[in-house]
C-alpha cells in the first residue's frame, strides 16, 4: 500500500498538482479532474455579438481614411453612426449576433434611457481598442450598464444604480489584489490589525492577509456544516470586536457552495447597525448568479461593503479576465479616509498629488485605480476597452433575458450533473434551498456512514488521514478532488466541481467512488 504521508504538508494547490500526477499516472484509464472550478459551458450569444460588432467597427474605422488598400483605418466618427448601425442590422438580420446587437441598442436607448449614439461610439471605439480607457476607472456608458446588471443580480434592485461607482478590473483576483493594496496604502488596515474571514473560504483568501506585506491577524468566522454551512450567531458575534477592521467572505461560499440565508444577512446587518457602523466588509459574490433569489451583503450593508464580482463562472469567461469592484457613494471607507490622523493625510497628499489637486476629495475607488498603476501611471490605468465591451455585452445579455432562461438552463445543467454523481454513488443528494451546487463537498465520514453505517465510518476516519483518501481516490480511480481542509473546513472531505465535466463523467465518478467504498467495506469486514 502506498505511503501518502509525504504530501501531508503541501498547500492545497500543491496537493492539486500531486493529485493530478497520481491520477494521470496510469495509461489504461482516463483521468477525470473534478477539482477545477473552470466551467465547461459558456454564453455564446454575447460572444457572437462581440465578433459581429467587431466587423461593424472595422468598417466604421475604414470610413475615416481613404487608404483601405494599405489596410489603414482611422478613428470612428460619431456623426451618423446610429443610422449606419441600423442599416448594418437590417442587412445582416439572418445572423444571431447581429439581431442581438439590434435588440441591445433598443434596450440601452428605451429601457436604460442612455444615448444610443454615445453607446455605439463607445463600444465601436472600445472594441477596436484604438484609445486609452477614459475615464480609466471605466468607460462612462459601460459603467452605467454594468452597474445596472450588478444591482439587479446582486441586490435585486434594492439600491439605485445611480448611487454606485464601479471599477472594471482583470477578474476577481485583480480586484482582491488592488483592494488589499489600497487599504494598506491608505492606512485603513495596518500590520497587526484583525481581519475576520468567513470559513471555509477560497485558500488564497486565507493566505493573503498572512503575507508579510500585510501582517494581519486572522479571526475565523466558522460556518456550521451541521446547519447547512451557515454562520451561527455565536460566530458572527465575533464581529462586534472593535479590533476587527474588516470582514470578508465568499457568498455563496467556496467550497460548500451555499449562499448566506436571511438570518445570517440580518444578523450581520444588525451588528453593523448597532455595534460596528465602522466595520468594513469585503464580499466576493462570483457565484451569486447561480443562486435562487440571491441577496448580497451589499444590499443589507451598502455603506460598509466592497462588492467584488467576476464574470468568469456564470458566462464561462475565465480567460477574458472580467471583474468589477462596486462601492456605494458615501461609504464608511471614504469616511474613514476623512478621519485619518493629520500625519497619514500628509503622507497620502504626497502619494496622490500628481493626479489631483484635491487629494482629500479622492474617493477610495479612484485610489484603487491609481494604486493599480503605482499612482504615477494613473493616466494609463484601466481595463482594456475590448474587455470592457465584452463585459457590457454579457451584462446586456443578462439584463435583456427577462425570463432568466439562460440562468435556468445553467442551473439545470449543474443539478443534473449533481444528480448523476449521487445516484451512482448510491446516497441521497443534498437538498438545501440555499445551495448553489456549483461545487459539492463529499464529506468522507458522512458518505461512509450513509453507505455502510456508523461503525464503518468510524473505521474509515481512524484508518485514513484527512487527505489520504483523496490520494487513494486519485491513485485507484484516476479521479481528482480538491481537499476540503485546504479551504478551511474541519472535516475530511473532497470538493468536486459540478461545472467542468459532462453528466456521464459525473456518473462515472459516482460509480468509481462507490466501487472503492465497497472494496474498503469488504476489507473492513474481513478485519472485523
SEZA-777746 format. One record per residue (C-alpha): residue number from 1; residue in one letter; x, y, z. Coordinates in steps of 0.05 Angstrom, whole numbers. Layout:
n NUM	res A	x X	y Y	z Z
...
This chain:
n 1	res X	x 0	y 0	z 0
n 2	res X	x 28	y 68	z -20
n 3	res X	x 51	y 118	z 33
n 4	res X	x 20	y 186	z 21
n 5	res X	x 46	y 219	z 85
n 6	res X	x 99	y 256	z 44
n 7	res X	x 44	y 301	z 18
n 8	res X	x 16	y 320	z 86
n 9	res X	x 48	y 389	z 89
n 10	res X	x 33	y 412	z 19
n 11	res X	x -12	y 472	z 5
n 12	res X	x -79	y 458	z -28
n 13	res X	x -55	y 478	z -97
n 14	res X	x 9	y 438	z -89
n 15	res X	x -35	y 380	z -68
n 16	res X	x -76	y 390	z -131
n 17	res X	x -14	y 383	z -175
n 18	res X	x 7	y 319	z -139
n 19	res X	x -64	y 291	z -144
n 20	res X	x -64	y 304	z -219
n 21	res X	x 3	y 270	z -227
n 22	res X	x -22	y 209	z -190
n 23	res X	x -89	y 206	z -225
n 24	res X	x -57	y 211	z -294
n 25	res X	x 0	y 162	z -280
n 26	res X	x -35	y 101	z -309
n 27	res X	x -44	y 96	z -385
n 28	res X	x -103	y 47	z -384
n 29	res X	x -154	y 98	z -359
n 30	res X	x -175	y 170	z -369
n 31	res X	x -164	y 220	z -313
n 32	res X	x -225	y 259	z -290
n 33	res X	x -206	y 325	z -257
n 34	res X	x -265	y 346	z -216
n 35	res X	x -222	y 395	z -177
n 36	res X	x -223	y 451	z -228
n 37	res X	x -272	y 508	z -220
n 38	res X	x -266	y 529	z -293
n 39	res X	x -334	y 515	z -325
n 40	res X	x -341	y 477	z -390
n 41	res X	x -402	y 518	z -410
n 42	res X	x -403	y 589	z -437
n 43	res X	x -451	y 642	z -462
n 44	res X	x -448	y 641	z -538
n 45	res X	x -497	y 696	z -559
n 46	res X	x -460	y 755	z -529
n 47	res X	x -396	y 727	z -559
n 48	res X	x -429	y 724	z -628
n 49	res X	x -450	y 796	z -617
n 50	res X	x -379	y 815	z -598
n 51	res X	x -349	y 788	z -662
n 52	res X	x -403	y 817	z -706
n 53	res X	x -395	y 884	z -672
n 54	res X	x -320	y 880	z -687
n 55	res X	x -335	y 874	z -762
n 56	res X	x -381	y 934	z -760
n 57	res X	x -329	y 974	z -720
n 58	res X	x -274	y 957	z -770
n 59	res X	x -318	y 982	z -827
n 60	res X	x -331	y 1046	z -787
n 61	res X	x -256	y 1055	z -780
n 62	res X	x -246	y 1048	z -854
n 63	res X	x -296	y 1104	z -867
n 64	res X	x -247	y 1153	z -836
n 65	res X	x -189	y 1144	z -885
n 66	res X	x -182	y 1131	z -959
n 67	res X	x -123	y 1084	z -951
n 68	res X	x -162	y 1019	z -948
n 69	res X	x -117	y 986	z -1000
n 70	res X	x -60	y 992	z -949
n 71	res X	x -101	y 964	z -891
n 72	res X	x -103	y 1031	z -855
n 73	res X	x -165	y 1057	z -820
n 74	res X	x -179	y 1116	z -775
n 75	res X	x -216	y 1133	z -712
n 76	res X	x -291	y 1122	z -720
n 77	res X	x -337	y 1183	z -725
n 78	res X	x -399	y 1191	z -682
n 79	res X	x -437	y 1232	z -734
n 80	res X	x -488	y 1188	z -767
n 81	res X	x -465	y 1125	z -731
n 82	res X	x -534	y 1106	z -708
n 83	res X	x -563	y 1107	z -778
n 84	res X	x -504	y 1067	z -805
n 85	res X	x -513	y 1016	z -750
n 86	res X	x -587	y 1008	z -764
n 87	res X	x -570	y 995	z -837
n 88	res X	x -519	y 943	z -815
n 89	res X	x -571	y 909	z -772
n 90	res X	x -622	y 908	z -829
n 91	res X	x -572	y 879	z -879
n 92	res X	x -550	y 823	z -832
n 93	res X	x -614	y 802	z -798
n 94	res X	x -601	y 729	z -812
n 95	res X	x -543	y 729	z -763
n 96	res X	x -559	y 716	z -689
n 97	res X	x -506	y 761	z -661
n 98	res X	x -529	y 819	z -704
n 99	res X	x -602	y 812	z -683
n 100	res X	x -578	y 813	z -610
n 101	res X	x -539	y 878	z -623
n 102	res X	x -602	y 910	z -652
n 103	res X	x -642	y 890	z -591
n 104	res X	x -586	y 913	z -545
n 105	res X	x -586	y 982	z -577
n 106	res X	x -661	y 987	z -566
n 107	res X	x -654	y 965	z -494
n 108	res X	x -599	y 1016	z -479
n 109	res X	x -640	y 1072	z -510
n 110	res X	x -710	y 1054	z -489
n 111	res X	x -702	y 1017	z -423
n 112	res X	x -639	y 1048	z -394
n 113	res X	x -651	y 1117	z -422
n 114	res X	x -580	y 1125	z -449
n 115	res X	x -558	y 1158	z -513
n 116	res X	x -556	y 1107	z -570
n 117	res X	x -503	y 1147	z -607
n 118	res X	x -458	y 1153	z -546
n 119	res X	x -466	y 1078	z -532
n 120	res X	x -449	y 1059	z -604
n 121	res X	x -390	y 1106	z -608
n 122	res X	x -363	y 1079	z -542
n 123	res X	x -369	y 1005	z -559
n 124	res X	x -343	y 1015	z -630
n 125	res X	x -281	y 1052	z -606
n 126	res X	x -276	y 1004	z -548
n 127	res X	x -277	y 940	z -589
n 128	res X	x -225	y 969	z -636
n 129	res X	x -181	y 985	z -577
n 130	res X	x -158	y 1049	z -611
n 131	res X	x -159	y 1095	z -550
n 132	res X	x -137	y 1091	z -478
n 133	res X	x -193	y 1075	z -428
n 134	res X	x -223	y 1143	z -410
n 135	res X	x -241	y 1150	z -354
n 136	res X	x -190	y 1099	z -330
n 137	res X	x -238	y 1071	z -277
n 138	res X	x -288	y 1051	z -331
n 139	res X	x -317	y 1077	z -396
n 140	res X	x -377	y 1122	z -380
n 141	res X	x -434	y 1087	z -414
n 142	res X	x -405	y 1019	z -399
n 143	res X	x -404	y 1035	z -324
n 144	res X	x -477	y 1054	z -326
n 145	res X	x -496	y 988	z -359
n 146	res X	x -452	y 944	z -315
n 147	res X	x -477	y 975	z -250
n 148	res X	x -549	y 962	z -273
n 149	res X	x -531	y 889	z -282
n 150	res X	x -496	y 885	z -214
n 151	res X	x -552	y 919	z -177
n 152	res X	x -604	y 873	z -208
n 153	res X	x -566	y 808	z -197
n 154	res X	x -532	y 823	z -130
n 155	res X	x -584	y 865	z -93
n 156	res X	x -648	y 854	z -131
n 157	res X	x -655	y 927	z -149
n 158	res X	x -658	y 949	z -76
n 159	res X	x -604	y 1001	z -87
n 160	res X	x -606	y 1053	z -142
n 161	res X	x -552	y 1041	z -193
n 162	res X	x -541	y 1116	z -196
n 163	res X	x -513	y 1114	z -125
n 164	res X	x -459	y 1063	z -142
n 165	res X	x -389	y 1071	z -171
n 166	res X	x -357	y 1014	z -210
n 167	res X	x -284	y 998	z -226
n 168	res X	x -274	y 948	z -283
n 169	res X	x -216	y 901	z -267
n 170	res X	x -180	y 840	z -293
n 171	res X	x -223	y 789	z -257
n 172	res X	x -237	y 777	z -184
n 173	res X	x -164	y 761	z -168
n 174	res X	x -142	y 830	z -192
n 175	res X	x -198	y 861	z -151
n 176	res X	x -174	y 828	z -87
n 177	res X	x -102	y 847	z -102
n 178	res X	x -119	y 920	z -114
n 179	res X	x -166	y 925	z -54
n 180	res X	x -116	y 897	z -3
n 181	res X	x -61	y 941	z -30
n 182	res X	x -103	y 1005	z -28
n 183	res X	x -129	y 991	z 42
n 184	res X	x -57	y 983	z 65
n 185	res X	x -30	y 1044	z 27
n 186	res X	x -86	y 1087	z 55
n 187	res X	x -75	y 1064	z 127
n 188	res X	x -144	y 1033	z 132
n 189	res X	x -112	y 967	z 152
n 190	res X	x -44	y 962	z 186
n 191	res X	x 1	y 905	z 207
n 192	res X	x -27	y 874	z 270
n 193	res X	x -99	y 893	z 254
n 194	res X	x -151	y 838	z 257
n 195	res X	x -186	y 812	z 195
n 196	res X	x -247	y 767	z 202
n 197	res X	x -252	y 713	z 149
n 198	res X	x -315	y 673	z 134
n 199	res X	x -294	y 599	z 135
n 200	res X	x -289	y 556	z 95
n 201	res X	x -261	y 601	z 41
n 202	res X	x -221	y 601	z -24
n 203	res X	x -150	y 585	z 0
n 204	res X	x -114	y 648	z -23
n 205	res X	x -161	y 689	z 19
n 206	res X	x -131	y 655	z 80
n 207	res X	x -60	y 666	z 54
n 208	res X	x -63	y 739	z 31
n 209	res X	x -73	y 771	z 100
n 210	res X	x -15	y 729	z 127
n 211	res X	x 35	y 757	z 77
n 212	res X	x 90	y 799	z 108
n 213	res X	x 68	y 859	z 68
n 214	res X	x 1	y 859	z 106
n 215	res X	x 15	y 822	z 171
n 216	res X	x -58	y 818	z 192
n 217	res X	x -84	y 775	z 248
n 218	res X	x -138	y 728	z 224
n 219	res X	x -203	y 714	z 262
n 220	res X	x -242	y 655	z 235
n 221	res X	x -318	y 662	z 228
n 222	res X	x -334	y 588	z 221
n 223	res X	x -395	y 562	z 184
n 224	res X	x -430	y 502	z 215
n 225	res X	x -434	y 442	z 168
n 226	res X	x -490	y 412	z 211
n 227	res X	x -532	y 475	z 199
n 228	res X	x -526	y 479	z 124
n 229	res X	x -458	y 514	z 125
n 230	res X	x -489	y 578	z 155
n 231	res X	x -453	y 621	z 206
n 232	res X	x -480	y 611	z 277
n 233	res X	x -498	y 675	z 314
n 234	res X	x -443	y 659	z 363
n 235	res X	x -391	y 663	z 307
n 236	res X	x -420	y 727	z 277
n 237	res X	x -418	y 758	z 347
n 238	res X	x -342	y 759	z 339
n 239	res X	x -352	y 817	z 290
n 240	res X	x -370	y 861	z 349
n 241	res X	x -296	y 863	z 368
n 242	res X	x -274	y 935	z 351
n 243	res X	x -204	y 908	z 336
n 244	res X	x -232	y 873	z 274
n 245	res X	x -223	y 924	z 218
n 246	res X	x -253	y 884	z 160
n 247	res X	x -295	y 822	z 149
n 248	res X	x -290	y 786	z 83
n 249	res X	x -326	y 726	z 56
n 250	res X	x -347	y 690	z -7
n 251	res X	x -422	y 689	z -17
n 252	res X	x -443	y 638	z -40
n 253	res X	x -387	y 601	z -6
n 254	res X	x -329	y 561	z -35
n 255	res X	x -326	y 502	z -28
n 256	res X	x -394	y 488	z 5
n 257	res X	x -428	y 530	z -49
n 258	res X	x -482	y 557	z -3
n 259	res X	x -510	y 627	z 0
n 260	res X	x -519	y 665	z 65
n 261	res X	x -591	y 656	z 89
n 262	res X	x -636	y 713	z 113
n 263	res X	x -619	y 701	z 186
n 264	res X	x -544	y 709	z 173
n 265	res X	x -553	y 771	z 130
n 266	res X	x -599	y 803	z 180
n 267	res X	x -553	y 786	z 238
n 268	res X	x -493	y 818	z 204
n 269	res X	x -534	y 879	z 186
n 270	res X	x -557	y 884	z 259
n 271	res X	x -485	y 881	z 284
n 272	res X	x -463	y 935	z 235
n 273	res X	x -522	y 980	z 253
n 274	res X	x -519	y 973	z 328
n 275	res X	x -447	y 955	z 345
n 276	res X	x -399	y 964	z 286
n 277	res X	x -420	y 1021	z 240
n 278	res X	x -346	y 1028	z 223
n 279	res X	x -336	y 955	z 201
n 280	res X	x -311	y 946	z 131
n 281	res X	x -338	y 886	z 92
n 282	res X	x -309	y 854	z 30
n 283	res X	x -355	y 805	z -5
n 284	res X	x -337	y 762	z -66
n 285	res X	x -403	y 745	z -99
n 286	res X	x -379	y 709	z -161
n 287	res X	x -426	y 650	z -151
n 288	res X	x -487	y 694	z -134
n 289	res X	x -515	y 689	z -204
n 290	res X	x -524	y 614	z -196
n 291	res X	x -567	y 622	z -133
n 292	res X	x -642	y 628	z -127
n 293	res X	x -664	y 696	z -100
n 294	res X	x -593	y 717	z -84
n 295	res X	x -580	y 776	z -39
n 296	res X	x -511	y 804	z -27
n 297	res X	x -486	y 835	z 37
n 298	res X	x -481	y 897	z -7
n 299	res X	x -558	y 900	z -3
n 300	res X	x -561	y 899	z 73
n 301	res X	x -497	y 938	z 90
n 302	res X	x -487	y 982	z 28
n 303	res X	x -446	y 1037	z 62
n 304	res X	x -398	y 986	z 92
n 305	res X	x -389	y 937	z 36
n 306	res X	x -340	y 930	z -22
n 307	res X	x -373	y 886	z -73
n 308	res X	x -329	y 843	z -118
n 309	res X	x -360	y 806	z -177
n 310	res X	x -328	y 765	z -233
n 311	res X	x -359	y 746	z -299
n 312	res X	x -315	y 685	z -303
n 313	res X	x -360	y 629	z -278
n 314	res X	x -430	y 650	z -300
n 315	res X	x -411	y 668	z -371
n 316	res X	x -355	y 617	z -378
n 317	res X	x -305	y 673	z -386
n 318	res X	x -245	y 656	z -342
n 319	res X	x -197	y 673	z -399
n 320	res X	x -228	y 741	z -411
n 321	res X	x -208	y 765	z -341
n 322	res X	x -270	y 807	z -329
n 323	res X	x -288	y 832	z -260
n 324	res X	x -317	y 892	z -224
n 325	res X	x -310	y 927	z -157
n 326	res X	x -371	y 966	z -134
n 327	res X	x -377	y 1017	z -78
n 328	res X	x -437	y 1056	z -53
n 329	res X	x -426	y 1131	z -55
n 330	res X	x -419	y 1160	z 14
n 331	res X	x -389	y 1096	z 44
n 332	res X	x -353	y 1085	z 110
n 333	res X	x -286	y 1075	z 75
n 334	res X	x -287	y 1145	z 48
n 335	res X	x -309	y 1170	z 116
n 336	res X	x -250	y 1133	z 147
n 337	res X	x -203	y 1167	z 99
n 338	res X	x -230	y 1235	z 121
n 339	res X	x -219	y 1216	z 194
n 340	res X	x -146	y 1195	z 187
n 341	res X	x -94	y 1229	z 231
n 342	res X	x -60	y 1290	z 201
n 343	res X	x 6	y 1253	z 191
n 344	res X	x -28	y 1200	z 149
n 345	res X	x -65	y 1252	z 109
n 346	res X	x 0	y 1288	z 95
n 347	res X	x 32	y 1224	z 71
n 348	res X	x -27	y 1210	z 25
n 349	res X	x -25	y 1281	z -1
n 350	res X	x 46	y 1267	z -25
n 351	res X	x 25	y 1199	z -54
n 352	res X	x -33	y 1224	z -96
n 353	res X	x -15	y 1297	z -110
n 354	res X	x 10	y 1281	z -180
n 355	res X	x -60	y 1261	z -203
n 356	res X	x -105	y 1312	z -168
n 357	res X	x -102	y 1378	z -131
n 358	res X	x -158	y 1354	z -85
n 359	res X	x -129	y 1292	z -52
n 360	res X	x -178	y 1294	z 8
n 361	res X	x -235	y 1290	z -43
n 362	res X	x -205	y 1230	z -79
n 363	res X	x -253	y 1172	z -66
n 364	res X	x -226	y 1104	z -46
n 365	res X	x -250	y 1072	z -111
n 366	res X	x -209	y 1123	z -150
n 367	res X	x -149	y 1109	z -106
n 368	res X	x -157	y 1036	z -125
n 369	res X	x -150	y 1056	z -198
n 370	res X	x -88	y 1098	z -184
n 371	res X	x -55	y 1046	z -140
n 372	res X	x -66	y 992	z -193
n 373	res X	x -15	y 1030	z -234
n 374	res X	x 30	y 1053	z -177
n 375	res X	x -3	y 1122	z -180
n 376	res X	x 47	y 1155	z -227
n 377	res X	x 18	y 1116	z -286
n 378	res X	x -54	y 1131	z -267
n 379	res X	x -67	y 1163	z -335
n 380	res X	x -56	y 1095	z -369
n 381	res X	x -96	y 1054	z -319
n 382	res X	x -159	y 1017	z -334
n 383	res X	x -184	y 951	z -362
n 384	res X	x -172	y 944	z -437
n 385	res X	x -231	y 972	z -476
n 386	res X	x -246	y 908	z -516
n 387	res X	x -252	y 872	z -449
n 388	res X	x -300	y 925	z -425
n 389	res X	x -342	y 917	z -487
n 390	res X	x -349	y 842	z -476
n 391	res X	x -367	y 856	z -404
n 392	res X	x -422	y 904	z -427
n 393	res X	x -449	y 852	z -477
n 394	res X	x -450	y 799	z -422
n 395	res X	x -487	y 848	z -377
n 396	res X	x -538	y 867	z -431
n 397	res X	x -549	y 793	z -447
n 398	res X	x -570	y 781	z -375
n 399	res X	x -610	y 845	z -367
n 400	res X	x -649	y 831	z -431
n 401	res X	x -664	y 759	z -410
n 402	res X	x -726	y 777	z -370
n 403	res X	x -748	y 705	z -362
n 404	res X	x -679	y 684	z -338
n 405	res X	x -677	y 628	z -390
n 406	res X	x -600	y 626	z -391
n 407	res X	x -596	y 624	z -315
n 408	res X	x -649	y 570	z -311
n 409	res X	x -613	y 528	z -363
n 410	res X	x -546	y 533	z -326
n 411	res X	x -577	y 514	z -260
n 412	res X	x -609	y 454	z -295
n 413	res X	x -542	y 432	z -324
n 414	res X	x -507	y 435	z -256
n 415	res X	x -562	y 400	z -218
n 416	res X	x -568	y 343	z -268
n 417	res X	x -493	y 332	z -261
n 418	res X	x -500	y 330	z -186
n 419	res X	x -558	y 282	z -190
n 420	res X	x -518	y 235	z -235
n 421	res X	x -459	y 234	z -186
n 422	res X	x -501	y 220	z -124
n 423	res X	x -546	y 168	z -160
n 424	res X	x -485	y 126	z -179
n 425	res X	x -453	y 137	z -111
n 426	res X	x -517	y 109	z -81
n 427	res X	x -532	y 161	z -28
n 428	res X	x -585	y 216	z -23
n 429	res X	x -568	y 281	z -58
n 430	res X	x -564	y 341	z -11
n 431	res X	x -626	y 384	z -12
n 432	res X	x -616	y 455	z 12
n 433	res X	x -654	y 515	z -14
n 434	res X	x -592	y 558	z -1
n 435	res X	x -546	y 512	z -40
n 436	res X	x -519	y 536	z -107
n 437	res X	x -488	y 468	z -126
n 438	res X	x -431	y 497	z -166
n 439	res X	x -388	y 453	z -122
n 440	res X	x -407	y 395	z -78
n 441	res X	x -369	y 375	z -15
n 442	res X	x -363	y 300	z -6
n 443	res X	x -354	y 290	z 69
n 444	res X	x -317	y 224	z 72
n 445	res X	x -344	y 206	z 141
n 446	res X	x -416	y 221	z 123
n 447	res X	x -412	y 185	z 57
n 448	res X	x -384	y 123	z 92
n 449	res X	x -438	y 126	z 144
n 450	res X	x -493	y 134	z 92
n 451	res X	x -468	y 73	z 54
n 452	res X	x -450	y 24	z 110
n 453	res X	x -465	y 53	z 178
n 454	res X	x -430	y 90	z 234
n 455	res X	x -381	y 34	z 253
n 456	res X	x -353	y 31	z 183
n 457	res X	x -350	y 108	z 181
n 458	res X	x -311	y 108	z 247
n 459	res X	x -262	y 58	z 218
n 460	res X	x -252	y 100	z 155
n 461	res X	x -239	y 162	z 197
n 462	res X	x -190	y 126	z 241
n 463	res X	x -154	y 89	z 185
n 464	res X	x -140	y 147	z 137
n 465	res X	x -111	y 216	z 146
n 466	res X	x -150	y 278	z 123
n 467	res X	x -122	y 279	z 53
n 468	res X	x -100	y 206	z 47
n 469	res X	x -167	y 184	z 19
n 470	res X	x -162	y 237	z -36
n 471	res X	x -94	y 208	z -57
n 472	res X	x -123	y 137	z -55
n 473	res X	x -181	y 160	z -98
n 474	res X	x -133	y 193	z -148
n 475	res X	x -88	y 132	z -149
n 476	res X	x -141	y 78	z -152
n 477	res X	x -194	y 112	z -195
n 478	res X	x -160	y 169	z -234
n 479	res X	x -207	y 220	z -203
n 480	res X	x -182	y 286	z -175
n 481	res X	x -220	y 320	z -118
n 482	res X	x -192	y 380	z -80
n 483	res X	x -184	y 374	z -5
n 484	res X	x -239	y 409	z 34
n 485	res X	x -190	y 422	z 91
n 486	res X	x -149	y 466	z 45
n 487	res X	x -208	y 514	z 44
n 488	res X	x -213	y 518	z 119
n 489	res X	x -264	y 462	z 131
n 490	res X	x -251	y 420	z 193
n 491	res X	x -279	y 355	z 163
n 492	res X	x -241	y 305	z 118
n 493	res X	x -275	y 319	z 52
n 494	res X	x -265	y 327	z -23
n 495	res X	x -290	y 385	z -65
n 496	res X	x -319	y 365	z -132
n 497	res X	x -334	y 419	z -182
n 498	res X	x -400	y 407	z -218
n 499	res X	x -383	y 456	z -273
n 500	res X	x -324	y 427	z -312
n 501	res X	x -343	y 357	z -333
n 502	res X	x -402	y 325	z -371
n 503	res X	x -461	y 289	z -339
n 504	res X	x -437	y 219	z -358
n 505	res X	x -369	y 235	z -328
n 506	res X	x -400	y 253	z -261
n 507	res X	x -438	y 188	z -264
n 508	res X	x -371	y 153	z -275
n 509	res X	x -342	y 189	z -214
n 510	res X	x -401	y 166	z -172
n 511	res X	x -392	y 94	z -195
n 512	res X	x -317	y 95	z -183
n 513	res X	x -325	y 123	z -112
n 514	res X	x -379	y 72	z -96
n 515	res X	x -336	y 14	z -122
n 516	res X	x -278	y 39	z -79
n 517	res X	x -323	y 45	z -18
n 518	res X	x -349	y -26	z -29
n 519	res X	x -278	y -53	z -32
n 520	res X	x -259	y -18	z 33
n 521	res X	x -322	y -44	z 65
n 522	res X	x -303	y -116	z 46
n 523	res X	x -233	y -104	z 76
n 524	res X	x -264	y -75	z 139
n 525	res X	x -310	y -136	z 148
n 526	res X	x -250	y -183	z 140
n 527	res X	x -212	y -145	z 194
n 528	res X	x -273	y -148	z 239
